[in-house]
Amino acid sequence: MQFELSNRNLEASMLAAGLRPLDPDAKIVLDARRGRLEVLSTATAAQVLDVLEEIGCVATLLEHEVHISGGSTCCGHCS
């Protein structure tokens, strides 16, 4: 899941620490320059949004994912 962030001064380590109690295996990719965050986790979008709010960042869930981590966001169902 991907989010657009209101605060572009976040550190990935701060985000990871906030998500660790929900999912110790969560993976995040932060594009601070663009204000985008990608989270691969068993946590729900609502839980991630709560963590972001707790650290002072308002975020919105992106309806259409964008390429952040270098891979494809293609699920393969179109082909």
N, CA, C, O and CB atoms as a CASP TS submission, in Angstrom:
PFRMAT TS
TARGET T0000
AUTHOR 0000-0000-0000
METHOD Language model
MODEL 1
PARENT N/A
ATOM      1  N   MET     1       0.845  -1.172   0.000  1.00  0.00           N
ATOM      2  CA  MET     1       0.000   0.000   0.000  1.00  0.00           C
ATOM      3  C   MET     1       0.889   1.232   0.000  1.00  0.00           C
ATOM      4  O   MET     1       2.003   1.219   0.522  1.00  0.00           O
ATOM      5  CB  MET     1      -0.961  -0.001   1.213  1.00  0.00           C
ATOM      6  N   GLN     2       0.371   2.293  -0.596  1.00  0.00           N
ATOM      7  CA  GLN     2       1.165   3.513  -0.721  1.00  0.00           C
ATOM      8  C   GLN     2       0.382   4.713  -0.199  1.00  0.00           C
ATOM      9  O   GLN     2      -0.846   4.771  -0.267  1.00  0.00           O
ATOM     10  CB  GLN     2       1.582   3.742  -2.185  1.00  0.00           C
ATOM     11  N   PHE     3       1.150   5.664   0.324  1.00  0.00           N
ATOM     12  CA  PHE     3       0.557   6.839   0.951  1.00  0.00           C
ATOM     13  C   PHE     3       1.226   8.104   0.452  1.00  0.00           C
ATOM     14  O   PHE     3       2.412   8.111   0.122  1.00  0.00           O
ATOM     15  CB  PHE     3       0.662   6.751   2.472  1.00  0.00           C
ATOM     16  N   GLU     4       0.443   9.181   0.402  1.00  0.00           N
ATOM     17  CA  GLU     4       0.995  10.513   0.161  1.00  0.00           C
ATOM     18  C   GLU     4       1.098  11.182   1.523  1.00  0.00           C
ATOM     19  O   GLU     4       0.138  11.196   2.294  1.00  0.00           O
ATOM     20  CB  GLU     4       0.102  11.361  -0.849  1.00  0.00           C
ATOM     21  N   LEU     5       2.269  11.736   1.814  1.00  0.00           N
ATOM     22  CA  LEU     5       2.556  12.284   3.136  1.00  0.00           C
ATOM     23  C   LEU     5       2.485  13.803   3.151  1.00  0.00           C
ATOM     24  O   LEU     5       2.862  14.458   2.179  1.00  0.00           O
ATOM     25  CB  LEU     5       3.923  11.830   3.604  1.00  0.00           C
ATOM     26  N   SER     6       2.000  14.361   4.261  1.00  0.00           N
ATOM     27  CA  SER     6       1.965  15.817   4.414  1.00  0.00           C
ATOM     28  C   SER     6       3.316  16.344   4.877  1.00  0.00           C
ATOM     29  O   SER     6       3.660  17.497   4.614  1.00  0.00           O
ATOM     30  CB  SER     6       0.871  16.228   5.407  1.00  0.00           C
ATOM     31  N   ASN     7       4.075  15.510   5.559  1.00  0.00           N
ATOM     32  CA  ASN     7       5.359  15.912   6.122  1.00  0.00           C
ATOM     33  C   ASN     7       6.482  15.221   5.356  1.00  0.00           C
ATOM     34  O   ASN     7       6.577  13.994   5.369  1.00  0.00           O
ATOM     35  CB  ASN     7       5.433  15.572   7.637  1.00  0.00           C
ATOM     36  N   ARG     8       7.321  15.991   4.699  1.00  0.00           N
ATOM     37  CA  ARG     8       8.412  15.407   3.916  1.00  0.00           C
ATOM     38  C   ARG     8       9.717  15.350   4.693  1.00  0.00           C
ATOM     39  O   ARG     8      10.759  15.017   4.128  1.00  0.00           O
ATOM     40  CB  ARG     8       8.617  16.197   2.643  1.00  0.00           C
ATOM     41  N   ASN     9       9.674  15.667   5.972  1.00  0.00           N
ATOM     42  CA  ASN     9      10.880  15.648   6.801  1.00  0.00           C
ATOM     43  C   ASN     9      10.943  14.420   7.696  1.00  0.00           C
ATOM     44  O   ASN     9      11.600  14.445   8.737  1.00  0.00           O
ATOM     45  CB  ASN     9      10.947  16.900   7.650  1.00  0.00           C
ATOM     46  N   LEU    10      10.274  13.358   7.307  1.00  0.00           N
ATOM     47  CA  LEU    10      10.283  12.138   8.106  1.00  0.00           C
ATOM     48  C   LEU    10      11.519  11.307   7.793  1.00  0.00           C
ATOM     49  O   LEU    10      12.086  11.388   6.704  1.00  0.00           O
ATOM     50  CB  LEU    10       9.010  11.318   7.854  1.00  0.00           C
ATOM     51  N   GLU    11      11.918  10.512   8.764  1.00  0.00           N
ATOM     52  CA  GLU    11      13.024   9.589   8.565  1.00  0.00           C
ATOM     53  C   GLU    11      12.472   8.174   8.514  1.00  0.00           C
ATOM     54  O   GLU    11      11.562   7.827   9.266  1.00  0.00           O
ATOM     55  CB  GLU    11      14.089   9.733   9.688  1.00  0.00           C
ATOM     56  N   ALA    12      13.027   7.360   7.623  1.00  0.00           N
ATOM     57  CA  ALA    12      12.565   5.986   7.471  1.00  0.00           C
ATOM     58  C   ALA    12      12.680   5.211   8.778  1.00  0.00           C
ATOM     59  O   ALA    12      11.826   4.376   9.077  1.00  0.00           O
ATOM     60  CB  ALA    12      13.356   5.283   6.377  1.00  0.00           C
ATOM     61  N   SER    13      13.723   5.475   9.559  1.00  0.00           N
ATOM     62  CA  SER    13      13.905   4.747  10.820  1.00  0.00           C
ATOM     63  C   SER    13      12.772   5.046  11.802  1.00  0.00           C
ATOM     64  O   SER    13      12.366   4.171  12.568  1.00  0.00           O
ATOM     65  CB  SER    13      15.258   5.108  11.454  1.00  0.00           C
ATOM     66  N   MET    14      12.266   6.272  11.782  1.00  0.00           N
ATOM     67  CA  MET    14      11.157   6.658  12.650  1.00  0.00           C
ATOM     68  C   MET    14       9.887   5.911  12.235  1.00  0.00           C
ATOM     69  O   MET    14       9.128   5.437  13.080  1.00  0.00           O
ATOM     70  CB  MET    14      10.928   8.193  12.598  1.00  0.00           C
ATOM     71  N   LEU    15       9.671   5.814  10.923  1.00  0.00           N
ATOM     72  CA  LEU    15       8.504   5.098  10.420  1.00  0.00           C
ATOM     73  C   LEU    15       8.599   3.613  10.747  1.00  0.00           C
ATOM     74  O   LEU    15       7.623   3.003  11.185  1.00  0.00           O
ATOM     75  CB  LEU    15       8.360   5.300   8.906  1.00  0.00           C
ATOM     76  N   ALA    16       9.771   3.037  10.535  1.00  0.00           N
ATOM     77  CA  ALA    16       9.969   1.612  10.815  1.00  0.00           C
ATOM     78  C   ALA    16       9.734   1.310  12.290  1.00  0.00           C
ATOM     79  O   ALA    16       9.110   0.303  12.625  1.00  0.00           O
ATOM     80  CB  ALA    16      11.385   1.176  10.406  1.00  0.00           C
ATOM     81  N   ALA    17      10.226   2.169  13.169  1.00  0.00           N
ATOM     82  CA  ALA    17      10.040   1.970  14.608  1.00  0.00           C
ATOM     83  C   ALA    17       8.559   2.026  14.984  1.00  0.00           C
ATOM     84  O   ALA    17       8.109   1.278  15.852  1.00  0.00           O
ATOM     85  CB  ALA    17      10.825   3.028  15.401  1.00  0.00           C
ATOM     86  N   GLY    18       7.811   2.902  14.339  1.00  0.00           N
ATOM     87  CA  GLY    18       6.386   3.007  14.620  1.00  0.00           C
ATOM     88  C   GLY    18       5.596   1.808  14.136  1.00  0.00           C
ATOM     89  O   GLY    18       4.597   1.430  14.750  1.00  0.00           O
ATOM     90  N   LEU    19       6.036   1.202  13.033  1.00  0.00           N
ATOM     91  CA  LEU    19       5.329   0.051  12.473  1.00  0.00           C
ATOM     92  C   LEU    19       5.742  -1.275  13.112  1.00  0.00           C
ATOM     93  O   LEU    19       4.987  -2.246  13.064  1.00  0.00           O
ATOM     94  CB  LEU    19       5.566  -0.013  10.987  1.00  0.00           C
ATOM     95  N   ARG    20       6.925  -1.321  13.705  1.00  0.00           N
ATOM     96  CA  ARG    20       7.462  -2.579  14.251  1.00  0.00           C
ATOM     97  C   ARG    20       6.502  -3.295  15.204  1.00  0.00           C
ATOM     98  O   ARG    20       6.383  -4.517  15.112  1.00  0.00           O
ATOM     99  CB  ARG    20       8.757  -2.303  14.974  1.00  0.00           C
ATOM    100  N   PRO    21       5.808  -2.597  16.119  1.00  0.00           N
ATOM    101  CA  PRO    21       4.880  -3.316  17.011  1.00  0.00           C
ATOM    102  C   PRO    21       3.722  -3.985  16.263  1.00  0.00           C
ATOM    103  O   PRO    21       3.193  -4.998  16.719  1.00  0.00           O
ATOM    104  CB  PRO    21       4.317  -2.355  18.046  1.00  0.00           C
ATOM    105  N   LEU    22       3.332  -3.428  15.127  1.00  0.00           N
ATOM    106  CA  LEU    22       2.240  -4.001  14.342  1.00  0.00           C
ATOM    107  C   LEU    22       2.706  -5.162  13.483  1.00  0.00           C
ATOM    108  O   LEU    22       1.999  -6.158  13.328  1.00  0.00           O
ATOM    109  CB  LEU    22       1.612  -2.938  13.464  1.00  0.00           C
ATOM    110  N   ASP    23       3.909  -5.027  12.924  1.00  0.00           N
ATOM    111  CA  ASP    23       4.448  -6.043  12.024  1.00  0.00           C
ATOM    112  C   ASP    23       5.968  -5.934  12.021  1.00  0.00           C
ATOM    113  O   ASP    23       6.529  -5.067  11.351  1.00  0.00           O
ATOM    114  CB  ASP    23       3.873  -5.883  10.580  1.00  0.00           C
ATOM    115  N   PRO    24       6.638  -6.811  12.768  1.00  0.00           N
ATOM    116  CA  PRO    24       8.099  -6.736  12.848  1.00  0.00           C
ATOM    117  C   PRO    24       8.791  -6.955  11.505  1.00  0.00           C
ATOM    118  O   PRO    24       9.954  -6.587  11.339  1.00  0.00           O
ATOM    119  CB  PRO    24       8.603  -7.751  13.837  1.00  0.00           C
ATOM    120  N   ASP    25       8.084  -7.551  10.549  1.00  0.00           N
ATOM    121  CA  ASP    25       8.670  -7.826   9.235  1.00  0.00           C
ATOM    122  C   ASP    25       8.263  -6.806   8.176  1.00  0.00           C
ATOM    123  O   ASP    25       8.535  -7.004   6.992  1.00  0.00           O
ATOM    124  CB  ASP    25       8.271  -9.206   8.778  1.00  0.00           C
ATOM    125  N   ALA    26       7.624  -5.729   8.584  1.00  0.00           N
ATOM    126  CA  ALA    26       7.176  -4.707   7.626  1.00  0.00           C
ATOM    127  C   ALA    26       8.366  -4.129   6.869  1.00  0.00           C
ATOM    128  O   ALA    26       9.449  -3.945   7.425  1.00  0.00           O
ATOM    129  CB  ALA    26       6.407  -3.578   8.351  1.00  0.00           C
ATOM    130  N   LYS    27       8.141  -3.848   5.598  1.00  0.00           N
ATOM    131  CA  LYS    27       9.162  -3.220   4.759  1.00  0.00           C
ATOM    132  C   LYS    27       8.596  -1.880   4.293  1.00  0.00           C
ATOM    133  O   LYS    27       7.431  -1.785   3.909  1.00  0.00           O
ATOM    134  CB  LYS    27       9.563  -4.140   3.529  1.00  0.00           C
ATOM    135  N   ILE    28       9.433  -0.853   4.334  1.00  0.00           N
ATOM    136  CA  ILE    28       8.985   0.459   3.881  1.00  0.00           C
ATOM    137  C   ILE    28       9.980   1.031   2.884  1.00  0.00           C
ATOM    138  O   ILE    28      11.180   0.760   2.939  1.00  0.00           O
ATOM    139  CB  ILE    28       8.804   1.417   5.072  1.00  0.00           C
ATOM    140  N   VAL    29       9.444   1.827   1.977  1.00  0.00           N
ATOM    141  CA  VAL    29      10.261   2.602   1.047  1.00  0.00           C
ATOM    142  C   VAL    29       9.741   4.025   1.134  1.00  0.00           C
ATOM    143  O   VAL    29       8.568   4.288   0.867  1.00  0.00           O
ATOM    144  CB  VAL    29      10.196   2.033  -0.442  1.00  0.00           C
ATOM    145  N   LEU    30      10.619   4.936   1.509  1.00  0.00           N
ATOM    146  CA  LEU    30      10.246   6.337   1.674  1.00  0.00           C
ATOM    147  C   LEU    30      10.878   7.169   0.573  1.00  0.00           C
ATOM    148  O   LEU    30      12.097   7.168   0.403  1.00  0.00           O
ATOM    149  CB  LEU    30      10.673   6.862   3.060  1.00  0.00           C
ATOM    150  N   ASP    31      10.044   7.878  -0.173  1.00  0.00           N
ATOM    151  CA  ASP    31      10.517   8.861  -1.144  1.00  0.00           C
ATOM    152  C   ASP    31      10.168  10.222  -0.548  1.00  0.00           C
ATOM    153  O   ASP    31       9.146  10.818  -0.886  1.00  0.00           O
ATOM    154  CB  ASP    31       9.864   8.651  -2.593  1.00  0.00           C
ATOM    155  N   ALA    32      11.030  10.700   0.339  1.00  0.00           N
ATOM    156  CA  ALA    32      10.757  11.930   1.080  1.00  0.00           C
ATOM    157  C   ALA    32      10.644  13.133   0.159  1.00  0.00           C
ATOM    158  O   ALA    32       9.848  14.037   0.412  1.00  0.00           O
ATOM    159  CB  ALA    32      11.843  12.174   2.110  1.00  0.00           C
ATOM    160  N   ARG    33      11.426  13.153  -0.896  1.00  0.00           N
ATOM    161  CA  ARG    33      11.398  14.288  -1.819  1.00  0.00           C
ATOM    162  C   ARG    33      10.020  14.464  -2.450  1.00  0.00           C
ATOM    163  O   ARG    33       9.561  15.589  -2.648  1.00  0.00           O
ATOM    164  CB  ARG    33      12.450  14.108  -2.911  1.00  0.00           C
ATOM    165  N   ARG    34       9.370  13.362  -2.761  1.00  0.00           N
ATOM    166  CA  ARG    34       8.035  13.421  -3.372  1.00  0.00           C
ATOM    167  C   ARG    34       6.915  13.281  -2.342  1.00  0.00           C
ATOM    168  O   ARG    34       5.740  13.453  -2.668  1.00  0.00           O
ATOM    169  CB  ARG    34       7.896  12.330  -4.424  1.00  0.00           C
ATOM    170  N   GLY    35       7.284  12.967  -1.100  1.00  0.00           N
ATOM    171  CA  GLY    35       6.267  12.801  -0.070  1.00  0.00           C
ATOM    172  C   GLY    35       5.447  11.544  -0.250  1.00  0.00           C
ATOM    173  O   GLY    35       4.234  11.549  -0.044  1.00  0.00           O
ATOM    174  N   ARG    36       6.114  10.460  -0.638  1.00  0.00           N
ATOM    175  CA  ARG    36       5.424   9.184  -0.859  1.00  0.00           C
ATOM    176  C   ARG    36       6.028   8.101   0.023  1.00  0.00           C
ATOM    177  O   ARG    36       7.232   8.089   0.284  1.00  0.00           O
ATOM    178  CB  ARG    36       5.500   8.768  -2.348  1.00  0.00           C
ATOM    179  N   LEU    37       5.180   7.204   0.473  1.00  0.00           N
ATOM    180  CA  LEU    37       5.603   6.093   1.315  1.00  0.00           C
ATOM    181  C   LEU    37       4.952   4.820   0.808  1.00  0.00           C
ATOM    182  O   LEU    37       3.749   4.785   0.547  1.00  0.00           O
ATOM    183  CB  LEU    37       5.241   6.346   2.802  1.00  0.00           C
ATOM    184  N   GLU    38       5.756   3.775   0.671  1.00  0.00           N
ATOM    185  CA  GLU    38       5.245   2.454   0.314  1.00  0.00           C
ATOM    186  C   GLU    38       5.463   1.544   1.516  1.00  0.00           C
ATOM    187  O   GLU    38       6.553   1.508   2.089  1.00  0.00           O
ATOM    188  CB  GLU    38       5.952   1.884  -0.977  1.00  0.00           C
ATOM    189  N   VAL    39       4.422   0.808   1.894  1.00  0.00           N
ATOM    190  CA  VAL    39       4.500  -0.091   3.044  1.00  0.00           C
ATOM    191  C   VAL    39       4.063  -1.485   2.609  1.00  0.00           C
ATOM    192  O   VAL    39       2.966  -1.667   2.080  1.00  0.00           O
ATOM    193  CB  VAL    39       3.618   0.425   4.224  1.00  0.00           C
ATOM    194  N   LEU    40       4.926  -2.457   2.835  1.00  0.00           N
ATOM    195  CA  LEU    40       4.593  -3.865   2.617  1.00  0.00           C
ATOM    196  C   LEU    40       4.490  -4.485   3.998  1.00  0.00           C
ATOM    197  O   LEU    40       5.495  -4.664   4.687  1.00  0.00           O
ATOM    198  CB  LEU    40       5.673  -4.611   1.711  1.00  0.00           C
ATOM    199  N   SER    41       3.262  -4.814   4.401  1.00  0.00           N
ATOM    200  CA  SER    41       3.040  -5.213   5.783  1.00  0.00           C
ATOM    201  C   SER    41       1.736  -5.977   5.921  1.00  0.00           C
ATOM    202  O   SER    41       0.857  -5.909   5.061  1.00  0.00           O
ATOM    203  CB  SER    41       3.037  -3.995   6.698  1.00  0.00           C
ATOM    204  N   THR    42       1.635  -6.701   7.018  1.00  0.00           N
ATOM    205  CA  THR    42       0.366  -7.338   7.357  1.00  0.00           C
ATOM    206  C   THR    42      -0.573  -6.349   8.057  1.00  0.00           C
ATOM    207  O   THR    42      -1.752  -6.644   8.253  1.00  0.00           O
ATOM    208  CB  THR    42       0.609  -8.567   8.252  1.00  0.00           C
ATOM    209  N   ALA    43      -0.057  -5.191   8.428  1.00  0.00           N
ATOM    210  CA  ALA    43      -0.883  -4.146   9.046  1.00  0.00           C
ATOM    211  C   ALA    43      -1.872  -3.602   8.017  1.00  0.00           C
ATOM    212  O   ALA    43      -1.605  -3.618   6.815  1.00  0.00           O
ATOM    213  CB  ALA    43       0.005  -2.995   9.613  1.00  0.00           C
ATOM    214  N   THR    44      -2.996  -3.131   8.493  1.00  0.00           N
ATOM    215  CA  THR    44      -3.989  -2.538   7.599  1.00  0.00           C
ATOM    216  C   THR    44      -3.614  -1.091   7.277  1.00  0.00           C
ATOM    217  O   THR    44      -2.789  -0.481   7.957  1.00  0.00           O
ATOM    218  CB  THR    44      -5.397  -2.601   8.232  1.00  0.00           C
ATOM    219  N   ALA    45      -4.228  -0.565   6.240  1.00  0.00           N
ATOM    220  CA  ALA    45      -3.996   0.839   5.883  1.00  0.00           C
ATOM    221  C   ALA    45      -4.390   1.749   7.044  1.00  0.00           C
ATOM    222  O   ALA    45      -3.706   2.735   7.321  1.00  0.00           O
ATOM    223  CB  ALA    45      -4.791   1.219   4.607  1.00  0.00           C
ATOM    224  N   ALA    46      -5.481   1.427   7.718  1.00  0.00           N
ATOM    225  CA  ALA    46      -5.924   2.242   8.855  1.00  0.00           C
ATOM    226  C   ALA    46      -4.886   2.231   9.973  1.00  0.00           C
ATOM    227  O   ALA    46      -4.648   3.261  10.604  1.00  0.00           O
ATOM    228  CB  ALA    46      -7.275   1.735   9.388  1.00  0.00           C
ATOM    229  N   GLN    47      -4.267   1.082  10.224  1.00  0.00           N
ATOM    230  CA  GLN    47      -3.235   1.001  11.259  1.00  0.00           C
ATOM    231  C   GLN    47      -2.012   1.827  10.880  1.00  0.00           C
ATOM    232  O   GLN    47      -1.431   2.508  11.726  1.00  0.00           O
ATOM    233  CB  GLN    47      -2.830  -0.457  11.496  1.00  0.00           C
ATOM    234  N   VAL    48      -1.623   1.768   9.611  1.00  0.00           N
ATOM    235  CA  VAL    48      -0.476   2.555   9.148  1.00  0.00           C
ATOM    236  C   VAL    48      -0.787   4.040   9.266  1.00  0.00           C
ATOM    237  O   VAL    48       0.059   4.819   9.705  1.00  0.00           O
ATOM    238  CB  VAL    48      -0.110   2.193   7.685  1.00  0.00           C
ATOM    239  N   LEU    49      -1.991   4.437   8.880  1.00  0.00           N
ATOM    240  CA  LEU    49      -2.386   5.842   8.995  1.00  0.00           C
ATOM    241  C   LEU    49      -2.355   6.302  10.450  1.00  0.00           C
ATOM    242  O   LEU    49      -1.960   7.433  10.735  1.00  0.00           O
ATOM    243  CB  LEU    49      -3.789   6.054   8.407  1.00  0.00           C
ATOM    244  N   ASP    50      -2.768   5.433  11.372  1.00  0.00           N
ATOM    245  CA  ASP    50      -2.714   5.773  12.802  1.00  0.00           C
ATOM    246  C   ASP    50      -1.275   5.994  13.264  1.00  0.00           C
ATOM    247  O   ASP    50      -0.998   6.939  14.003  1.00  0.00           O
ATOM    248  CB  ASP    50      -3.369   4.662  13.642  1.00  0.00           C
ATOM    249  N   VAL    51      -0.358   5.122  12.830  1.00  0.00           N
ATOM    250  CA  VAL    51       1.057   5.268  13.193  1.00  0.00           C
ATOM    251  C   VAL    51       1.595   6.581  12.644  1.00  0.00           C
ATOM    252  O   VAL    51       2.298   7.308  13.345  1.00  0.00           O
ATOM    253  CB  VAL    51       1.894   4.076  12.660  1.00  0.00           C
ATOM    254  N   LEU    52       1.270   6.885  11.396  1.00  0.00           N
ATOM    255  CA  LEU    52       1.742   8.129  10.787  1.00  0.00           C
ATOM    256  C   LEU    52       1.218   9.338  11.556  1.00  0.00           C
ATOM    257  O   LEU    52       1.950  10.299  11.791  1.00  0.00           O
ATOM    258  CB  LEU    52       1.306   8.208   9.313  1.00  0.00           C
ATOM    259  N   GLU    53      -0.048   9.281  11.943  1.00  0.00           N
ATOM    260  CA  GLU    53      -0.631  10.392  12.705  1.00  0.00           C
ATOM    261  C   GLU    53       0.065  10.546  14.060  1.00  0.00           C
ATOM    262  O   GLU    53       0.303  11.664  14.515  1.00  0.00           O
ATOM    263  CB  GLU    53      -2.147  10.170  12.907  1.00  0.00           C
ATOM    264  N   GLU    54       0.387   9.426  14.698  1.00  0.00           N
ATOM    265  CA  GLU    54       1.063   9.465  16.003  1.00  0.00           C
ATOM    266  C   GLU    54       2.426  10.150  15.927  1.00  0.00           C
ATOM    267  O   GLU    54       2.869  10.764  16.899  1.00  0.00           O
ATOM    268  CB  GLU    54       1.233   8.051  16.546  1.00  0.00           C
ATOM    269  N   ILE    55       3.093  10.047  14.772  1.00  0.00           N
ATOM    270  CA  ILE    55       4.405  10.693  14.643  1.00  0.00           C
ATOM    271  C   ILE    55       4.300  12.061  13.969  1.00  0.00           C
ATOM    272  O   ILE    55       5.304  12.646  13.563  1.00  0.00           O
ATOM    273  CB  ILE    55       5.358   9.798  13.849  1.00  0.00           C
ATOM    274  N   GLY    56       3.066  12.559  13.857  1.00  0.00           N
ATOM    275  CA  GLY    56       2.872  13.922  13.385  1.00  0.00           C
ATOM    276  C   GLY    56       2.779  14.098  11.888  1.00  0.00           C
ATOM    277  O   GLY    56       3.102  15.162  11.361  1.00  0.00           O
ATOM    278  N   CYS    57       2.341  13.063  11.202  1.00  0.00           N
ATOM    279  CA  CYS    57       2.237  13.153   9.747  1.00  0.00           C
ATOM    280  C   CYS    57       0.833  12.785   9.296  1.00  0.00           C
ATOM    281  O   CYS    57       0.358  11.680   9.557  1.00  0.00           O
ATOM    282  CB  CYS    57       3.273  12.240   9.069  1.00  0.00           C
ATOM    283  N   VAL    58       0.179  13.704   8.625  1.00  0.00           N
ATOM    284  CA  VAL    58      -1.106  13.408   8.016  1.00  0.00           C
ATOM    285  C   VAL    58      -0.812  12.759   6.671  1.00  0.00           C
ATOM    286  O   VAL    58       0.027  13.245   5.913  1.00  0.00           O
ATOM    287  CB  VAL    58      -1.998  14.701   7.861  1.00  0.00           C
ATOM    288  N   ALA    59      -1.496  11.674   6.377  1.00  0.00           N
ATOM    289  CA  ALA    59      -1.248  10.956   5.128  1.00  0.00           C
ATOM    290  C   ALA    59      -2.568  10.507   4.526  1.00  0.00           C
ATOM    291  O   ALA    59      -3.574  10.373   5.222  1.00  0.00           O
ATOM    292  CB  ALA    59      -0.319   9.744   5.360  1.00  0.00           C
ATOM    293  N   THR    60      -2.545  10.278   3.227  1.00  0.00           N
ATOM    294  CA  THR    60      -3.701   9.723   2.543  1.00  0.00           C
ATOM    295  C   THR    60      -3.258   8.503   1.757  1.00  0.00           C
ATOM    296  O   THR    60      -2.173   8.478   1.177  1.00  0.00           O
ATOM    297  CB  THR    60      -4.366  10.774   1.615  1.00  0.00           C
ATOM    298  N   LEU    61      -4.102   7.508   1.747  1.00  0.00           N
ATOM    299  CA  LEU    61      -3.842   6.292   1.000  1.00  0.00           C
ATOM    300  C   LEU    61      -3.988   6.599  -0.485  1.00  0.00           C
ATOM    301  O   LEU    61      -4.993   7.175  -0.903  1.00  0.00           O
ATOM    302  CB  LEU    61      -4.800   5.145   1.436  1.00  0.00           C
ATOM    303  N   LEU    62      -2.997   6.219  -1.283  1.00  0.00           N
ATOM    304  CA  LEU    62      -3.080   6.438  -2.724  1.00  0.00           C
ATOM    305  C   LEU    62      -3.998   5.390  -3.340  1.00  0.00           C
ATOM    306  O   LEU    62      -3.843   4.195  -3.087  1.00  0.00           O
ATOM    307  CB  LEU    62      -1.671   6.387  -3.377  1.00  0.00           C
ATOM    308  N   GLU    63      -4.956   5.841  -4.152  1.00  0.00           N
ATOM    309  CA  GLU    63      -5.860   4.912  -4.820  1.00  0.00           C
ATOM    310  C   GLU    63      -5.150   4.165  -5.934  1.00  0.00           C
ATOM    311  O   GLU    63      -5.405   2.982  -6.157  1.00  0.00           O
ATOM    312  CB  GLU    63      -7.070   5.653  -5.375  1.00  0.00           C
ATOM    313  N   HIS    64      -4.260   4.854  -6.631  1.00  0.00           N
ATOM    314  CA  HIS    64      -3.503   4.249  -7.727  1.00  0.00           C
ATOM    315  C   HIS    64      -2.035   4.294  -7.350  1.00  0.00           C
ATOM    316  O   HIS    64      -1.444   5.367  -7.226  1.00  0.00           O
ATOM    317  CB  HIS    64      -3.762   4.985  -9.090  1.00  0.00           C
ATOM    318  N   GLU    65      -1.453   3.118  -7.169  1.00  0.00           N
ATOM    319  CA  GLU    65      -0.064   3.058  -6.741  1.00  0.00           C
ATOM    320  C   GLU    65       0.868   3.569  -7.828  1.00  0.00           C
ATOM    321  O   GLU    65       0.599   3.420  -9.021  1.00  0.00           O
ATOM    322  CB  GLU    65       0.310   1.636  -6.355  1.00  0.00           C
ATOM    323  N   VAL    66       1.961   4.169  -7.398  1.00  0.00           N
ATOM    324  CA  VAL    66       2.996   4.669  -8.301  1.00  0.00           C
ATOM    325  C   VAL    66       4.269   3.879  -8.037  1.00  0.00           C
ATOM    326  O   VAL    66       4.411   3.251  -6.988  1.00  0.00           O
ATOM    327  CB  VAL    66       3.235   6.209  -8.109  1.00  0.00           C
ATOM    328  N   HIS    67       5.190   3.910  -8.987  1.00  0.00           N
ATOM    329  CA  HIS    67       6.446   3.182  -8.821  1.00  0.00           C
ATOM    330  C   HIS    67       7.345   3.934  -7.853  1.00  0.00           C
ATOM    331  O   HIS    67       7.771   5.054  -8.135  1.00  0.00           O
ATOM    332  CB  HIS    67       7.158   2.984 -10.182  1.00  0.00           C
ATOM    333  N   ILE    68       7.631   3.324  -6.720  1.00  0.00           N
ATOM    334  CA  ILE    68       8.499   3.936  -5.718  1.00  0.00           C
ATOM    335  C   ILE    68       9.737   3.082  -5.515  1.00  0.00           C
ATOM    336  O   ILE    68      10.862   3.575  -5.590  1.00  0.00           O
ATOM    337  CB  ILE    68       7.751   4.126  -4.385  1.00  0.00           C
ATOM    338  N   SER    69       9.525   1.801  -5.258  1.00  0.00           N
ATOM    339  CA  SER    69      10.637   0.942  -4.858  1.00  0.00           C
ATOM    340  C   SER    69      11.388   0.336  -6.029  1.00  0.00           C
ATOM    341  O   SER    69      12.238  -0.533  -5.832  1.00  0.00           O
ATOM    342  CB  SER    69      10.135  -0.152  -3.982  1.00  0.00           C
ATOM    343  N   GLY    70      11.092   0.774  -7.233  1.00  0.00           N
ATOM    344  CA  GLY    70      11.842   0.309  -8.385  1.00  0.00           C
ATOM    345  C   GLY    70      11.202  -0.855  -9.100  1.00  0.00           C
ATOM    346  O   GLY    70      11.473  -1.068 -10.281  1.00  0.00           O
ATOM    347  N   GLY    71      10.373  -1.607  -8.433  1.00  0.00           N
ATOM    348  CA  GLY    71       9.715  -2.740  -9.063  1.00  0.00           C
ATOM    349  C   GLY    71       8.462  -2.300  -9.784  1.00  0.00           C
ATOM    350  O   GLY    71       8.206  -1.106  -9.940  1.00  0.00           O
ATOM    351  N   SER    72       7.698  -3.254 -10.214  1.00  0.00           N
ATOM    352  CA  SER    72       6.454  -2.965 -10.903  1.00  0.00           C
ATOM    353  C   SER    72       5.303  -3.083  -9.923  1.00  0.00           C
ATOM    354  O   SER    72       5.320  -3.940  -9.041  1.00  0.00           O
ATOM    355  CB  SER    72       6.253  -3.910 -12.102  1.00  0.00           C
ATOM    356  N   THR    73       4.307  -2.231 -10.073  1.00  0.00           N
ATOM    357  CA  THR    73       3.099  -2.354  -9.264  1.00  0.00           C
ATOM    358  C   THR    73       2.044  -3.152 -10.016  1.00  0.00           C
ATOM    359  O   THR    73       0.885  -3.209  -9.604  1.00  0.00           O
ATOM    360  CB  THR    73       2.553  -0.966  -8.885  1.00  0.00           C
ATOM    361  N   CYS    74       2.450  -3.766 -11.120  1.00  0.00           N
ATOM    362  CA  CYS    74       1.542  -4.558 -11.941  1.00  0.00           C
ATOM    363  C   CYS    74       1.191  -5.859 -11.227  1.00  0.00           C
ATOM    364  O   CYS    74       2.078  -6.569 -10.754  1.00  0.00           O
ATOM    365  CB  CYS    74       2.168  -4.850 -13.320  1.00  0.00           C
ATOM    366  N   CYS    75      -0.093  -6.169 -11.150  1.00  0.00           N
ATOM    367  CA  CYS    75      -0.518  -7.408 -10.506  1.00  0.00           C
ATOM    368  C   CYS    75      -0.599  -8.557 -11.497  1.00  0.00           C
ATOM    369  O   CYS    75      -0.730  -9.710 -11.087  1.00  0.00           O
ATOM    370  CB  CYS    75      -1.863  -7.215  -9.830  1.00  0.00           C
ATOM    371  N   GLY    76      -0.524  -8.266 -12.816  1.00  0.00           N
ATOM    372  CA  GLY    76      -0.542  -9.306 -13.833  1.00  0.00           C
ATOM    373  C   GLY    76      -1.918  -9.666 -14.354  1.00  0.00           C
ATOM    374  O   GLY    76      -2.032 -10.514 -15.239  1.00  0.00           O
ATOM    375  N   HIS    77      -2.972  -9.044 -13.829  1.00  0.00           N
ATOM    376  CA  HIS    77      -4.322  -9.408 -14.244  1.00  0.00           C
ATOM    377  C   HIS    77      -4.735  -8.825 -15.592  1.00  0.00           C
ATOM    378  O   HIS    77      -5.726  -9.278 -16.165  1.00  0.00           O
ATOM    379  CB  HIS    77      -5.293  -8.968 -13.204  1.00  0.00           C
ATOM    380  N   CYS    78      -4.021  -7.851 -16.113  1.00  0.00           N
ATOM    381  CA  CYS    78      -4.393  -7.233 -17.387  1.00  0.00           C
ATOM    382  C   CYS    78      -3.945  -8.068 -18.584  1.00  0.00           C
ATOM    383  O   CYS    78      -4.551  -8.000 -19.653  1.00  0.00           O
ATOM    384  CB  CYS    78      -3.795  -5.838 -17.484  1.00  0.00           C
ATOM    385  N   SER    79      -2.889  -8.854 -18.407  1.00  0.00           N
ATOM    386  CA  SER    79      -2.367  -9.575 -19.566  1.00  0.00           C
ATOM    387  C   SER    79      -3.019 -10.902 -19.767  1.00  0.00           C
ATOM    388  O   SER    79      -2.678 -11.621 -20.707  1.00  0.00           O
ATOM    389  CB  SER    79      -0.908  -9.767 -19.438  1.00  0.00           C
TER
END
